[in-house]
Amino acid sequence: MIRFALALLVFVFPFAAHATDAGWALLRDGGHVVLLRHAMVTGTTDPANFDIDSCATQINLSARGKQQASKIGALFAARAAPIDRVLSSRYCRCLDTARIAFEAEPKPFAPLDLLKTDEKEKAAQIAAIMTEIRGYSGSDNLVMVTHLENIVALTGVAPREGEAVVVEPQGDGLRVLGRVTF
C-alpha cells in the first residue's frame, strides 16, 4: 500500500509541475482568459445574514489566503504574464484576491458571483460569462476572479483555492488550455 502511494506521488507531482509550467507559458504569451478561483478563506459557507455589500457578513480571505493572493500577483509579475484587465465576482473574497494580487481595483462583474440555484438565472449567468470570454481579443490576459462552482460549471475542472485555469472558447463551451497552481 505504501509503495502504491509513493508511486502515485511520483506520477502526480511531475504532472502538476508540468501543468503549471505549460500554464505560465500561455500566460507569458498573453491574449488568454484566466479563470482564477479566489484565494483561501476562513470558512465554508456564507452566514445566514449574508449581504453582498458587507464583507462582515461573508466568509473572507484568511491570513493564509491574503499571503496566497500576494504570491499570485508576485508570480504574475515575476513570470512576465501581462494583465489587460481584471473582472471579479462582487463577493469580498474575490475582490480582495484581485486587489491584493494585482494591486489594482478590479471591475465587479455580477455574473461571476456564486451561481444562482434557479436554473434560468444560472444559465443567464453562464451565458454572460461566456459572452465576455468570447468577446475578449486583447493582447494581454483577461483575469476573471470567481468561485469553484462557476469554474466547474464552465470547464468541468475543480481548481483549488487560488488556482488559475486558462481557457479559450470552443464550440458552445470552453477548452482548458492549462492550469497554474500557486
C-alpha positions as CSV (number, residue, x, y, z in Angstrom):
1,M,0.0,0.0,0.0
2,I,2.8,2.4,0.9
3,R,4.6,1.6,-2.4
4,F,1.5,2.3,-4.3
5,A,1.1,5.7,-2.6
6,L,4.7,6.6,-3.3
7,A,4.4,5.6,-6.9
8,L,1.2,7.7,-7.2
9,L,3.0,10.7,-5.8
10,V,5.9,10.3,-8.3
11,F,3.4,10.5,-11.1
12,V,1.1,13.2,-9.7
13,F,3.7,15.8,-8.7
14,P,5.6,15.9,-12.0
15,F,2.2,16.3,-13.8
16,A,1.2,19.2,-11.6
17,A,4.5,20.9,-12.1
18,H,4.3,20.3,-15.9
19,A,0.7,21.7,-15.9
20,T,1.8,24.8,-14.1
21,D,4.8,25.4,-16.5
22,A,2.5,25.0,-19.5
23,G,0.0,27.4,-18.0
24,W,2.7,30.0,-17.4
25,A,4.0,29.7,-20.9
26,L,0.5,30.5,-22.2
27,L,0.2,33.5,-19.8
28,R,3.5,34.9,-20.8
29,D,2.3,34.9,-24.4
30,G,-0.8,36.9,-23.4
31,G,-4.2,37.1,-25.2
32,H,-5.7,34.5,-22.9
33,V,-8.6,34.3,-20.4
34,V,-7.8,33.2,-16.9
35,L,-10.5,31.9,-14.5
36,L,-9.0,32.4,-11.1
37,R,-10.6,30.8,-8.1
38,H,-10.4,33.1,-5.1
39,A,-7.6,32.6,-2.5
40,M,-8.0,30.6,0.8
41,V,-10.9,31.6,3.0
42,T,-11.9,31.5,6.7
43,G,-14.9,29.2,6.4
44,T,-17.0,27.1,4.1
45,T,-20.4,28.9,3.9
46,D,-21.5,32.5,4.0
47,P,-23.6,33.3,7.1
48,A,-27.4,33.5,7.0
49,N,-27.2,37.3,7.2
50,F,-25.2,37.5,4.0
51,D,-25.1,40.9,2.3
52,I,-23.2,41.3,-0.9
53,D,-22.3,44.9,0.1
54,S,-21.0,44.0,3.6
55,C,-17.8,42.0,4.0
56,A,-18.6,41.5,7.7
57,T,-21.5,39.2,6.6
58,Q,-19.4,37.0,4.3
59,I,-16.6,34.5,4.6
60,N,-13.4,36.3,3.8
61,L,-9.8,35.6,2.9
62,S,-7.8,34.0,5.7
63,A,-4.4,35.3,6.6
64,R,-3.0,32.5,4.5
65,G,-5.4,33.5,1.7
66,K,-4.0,37.0,1.8
67,Q,-0.5,35.7,1.5
68,Q,-1.6,33.4,-1.3
69,A,-3.1,36.3,-3.2
70,S,0.1,38.3,-2.7
71,K,2.1,35.3,-4.1
72,I,-0.2,35.1,-7.1
73,G,0.5,38.7,-8.0
74,A,4.2,38.4,-7.4
75,L,4.4,35.3,-9.7
76,F,2.4,37.1,-12.4
77,A,4.9,39.9,-12.3
78,A,8.0,37.6,-12.0
79,R,6.8,35.4,-14.9
80,A,6.1,38.5,-17.0
81,A,2.5,37.5,-17.5
82,P,0.8,40.7,-18.8
83,I,-2.7,41.6,-17.5
84,D,-5.1,43.6,-19.6
85,R,-7.9,43.8,-17.0
86,V,-9.3,42.0,-14.0
87,L,-13.0,41.2,-13.6
88,S,-14.3,39.9,-10.3
89,S,-17.2,38.4,-8.5
90,R,-18.7,41.0,-6.2
91,Y,-18.0,38.8,-3.2
92,C,-15.4,40.3,-0.9
93,R,-13.1,37.2,-1.0
94,C,-12.9,37.5,-4.8
95,L,-12.5,41.3,-4.8
96,D,-9.8,41.1,-2.1
97,T,-8.0,38.3,-4.0
98,A,-7.9,40.6,-7.1
99,R,-6.9,43.7,-5.2
100,I,-4.1,42.0,-3.3
101,A,-2.8,40.0,-6.3
102,F,-2.9,42.7,-9.0
103,E,-2.7,45.8,-6.8
104,A,-5.5,47.4,-8.8
105,E,-9.2,47.9,-8.4
106,P,-10.9,45.0,-10.2
107,K,-14.1,45.6,-12.1
108,P,-17.0,43.9,-10.3
109,F,-18.9,41.6,-12.7
110,A,-22.1,40.2,-11.2
111,P,-22.2,37.1,-13.4
112,L,-19.0,35.9,-11.7
113,D,-20.9,35.8,-8.3
114,L,-21.8,32.4,-6.9
115,L,-24.1,30.6,-9.4
116,K,-27.8,31.1,-8.7
117,T,-29.8,28.0,-7.8
118,D,-32.6,28.8,-10.2
119,E,-31.7,27.1,-13.5
120,K,-32.9,30.0,-15.6
121,E,-30.8,32.6,-13.6
122,K,-27.8,30.2,-13.6
123,A,-28.0,29.8,-17.4
124,A,-28.1,33.6,-17.8
125,Q,-25.0,34.0,-15.6
126,I,-23.1,31.4,-17.5
127,A,-24.2,32.9,-20.8
128,A,-23.0,36.4,-19.7
129,I,-19.6,34.9,-18.7
130,M,-19.3,33.1,-22.0
131,T,-20.2,36.3,-23.9
132,E,-17.4,38.2,-22.0
133,I,-14.9,35.4,-22.8
134,R,-15.9,35.1,-26.4
135,G,-15.7,38.9,-26.8
136,Y,-12.2,39.1,-25.4
137,S,-9.5,39.9,-28.0
138,G,-6.8,41.7,-26.1
139,S,-3.1,41.0,-26.5
140,D,-2.6,40.7,-22.7
141,N,-4.5,38.4,-20.4
142,L,-8.0,38.8,-19.0
143,V,-8.3,37.6,-15.4
144,M,-11.8,36.6,-14.1
145,V,-11.8,36.0,-10.3
146,T,-14.6,33.8,-9.3
147,H,-15.8,30.7,-7.3
148,L,-15.3,26.9,-7.5
149,E,-18.9,26.3,-8.7
150,N,-18.6,28.7,-11.6
151,I,-15.3,27.3,-12.9
152,V,-16.7,23.7,-12.6
153,A,-19.9,24.7,-14.5
154,L,-17.8,26.4,-17.2
155,T,-15.0,23.9,-17.6
156,G,-15.6,20.7,-15.7
157,V,-12.4,21.4,-13.8
158,A,-12.4,21.8,-10.0
159,P,-9.5,24.1,-9.1
160,R,-8.1,24.5,-5.6
161,E,-8.4,27.9,-3.9
162,G,-6.1,30.3,-5.7
163,E,-5.6,28.1,-8.8
164,A,-5.9,29.5,-12.3
165,V,-7.5,27.8,-15.3
166,V,-6.5,29.2,-18.7
167,V,-9.3,28.8,-21.2
168,E,-10.5,29.6,-24.7
169,P,-13.9,29.3,-26.4
170,Q,-14.5,26.1,-28.2
171,G,-17.9,25.5,-29.8
172,D,-20.6,26.2,-27.2
173,G,-18.2,25.8,-24.3
174,L,-14.7,26.3,-23.2
175,R,-11.5,24.4,-23.7
176,V,-9.0,24.2,-20.9
177,L,-5.5,25.2,-22.2
178,G,-3.6,25.0,-19.0
179,R,-3.6,25.4,-15.2
180,V,-1.4,27.3,-12.8
181,T,-1.3,26.5,-9.1
182,F,0.1,28.9,-6.5
